[in-house]
Amino acid sequence: MVRLYDASLRWALRHSLLILVILSGSTALNFYLFNAIPKGFFPQQDSGTLLGGVQADPGISFQLMRKKLAQIQTVVQNDPAVDTVVANTGGRQTNSGNVWVTLKPLQQRDSVATVTARLREKLSQVSGARLYLQPMQDIHIGGRQSLSQYQFTLQADDTSQVLAWTPKLVDALRRCPELTDLSSDQQQNGLQADLKIDRLTMGRLGLFPGAVDNTLYDAFGERQVSTIYQCNEPIRRCYGGRT
């Protein structure tokens, strides 16, 4: 090894001009490749599986959310590149759901980027709910789950400032043609009502505030009683919900 290095070094010193030309050409080629080769944080992987999150209006009911989820499943299942679709809703938030899409083999379909773009255009016709799709990746980075591949956290010392500037930031980002599937986890558009309890009448009837709270929560809240599963063929729809 030492003799080989000595011979190559002597040859390089005897042809110093040629070595200088090779070095200059290699440097110029590196600059060219740096600009020509596509770059990204992580290359998008085509694993044949798409993960999606459904987001609807914060005030939507479980029954209406189930119908919206069925519409989304039908649109996705009818795509020629899709093999199976499984979705659920009724978790911690009634206005959200999860979708898992299995694509056909790569020889029978387009690339995952093309399929995602085609589904995004078709799903824009479903009003009241939106599905955010992204391909499943083997390498994940981030400390929280998101509906998109990249996350931006907005913080402030005053909560009112965050509530005021978040929609402005989202609207500004939506005007950028390079960005798609923008969403925010700020849920401030739900319906609400303020109730004033007549404590004197409640006291005469022997009732406590907790009884009123439990009655209203049973009628309008999200108290979990049981889990119901329903599967319909042929498009293999599955729902998981609460009553």
Buried (B, 14 or more C-beta within 10 A) or exposed (E): EEEEEEEEEEEEEEEEEEEEEEEEEEEEEEEEEEEEEEEEEEEBEBEBBBBBBBBBBBEBEBEBBBEBBBBBBEBBBEBEBBBEBBBBBBBEBBBBBBBBBEBBEEEEBBEBEEBBEBBBEBBEEBEEBBBBBBBBBEEEEEEEEBBBBEEEEEEEEEEEEBEEEBEEBBEEEEEEEEEEBBEBEEEEEEEEEEEEEEEEEBEEEEBEEEEBEEEEEEEEEEEEEEEEEEEEEEBBBBBBBBE
